[in-house]
Amino acid sequence: MSTADTDDETAWADEDRRVDEIVAQGPRGAFAVAGAATAIVVALYFIFYFVVYLPRGAVQ
């Protein structure tokens, strides 16, 4: 084995270790995006309700 092969294996091992550390932390980014999207949908719902639906008044 040459020094280049050993360096490549060490680089791959370091990268694998970093990936394992990231995966162990969990899907925080996915939860953040899902939470933000949910908040936007809820906000749009309330805006529609208060700006469009309520001003029209009760249906007779």
Stockholm file with secondary structure:
# STOCKHOLM 1.0

chainA/1-60         MSTADTDDETAWADEDRRVDEIVAQGPRGAFAVAGAATAIVVALYFIFYFVVYLPRGAVQ
#=GR chainA/1-60 SS CCHHHHHHHHHHHHHHHHHHHHHHTCCHHHHHHHHHHHHHHHHHHHHHIIIIIHHHCCCC
#=GC SS_cons        CCHHHHHHHHHHHHHHHHHHHHHHTCCHHHHHHHHHHHHHHHHHHHHHIIIIIHHHCCCC
//
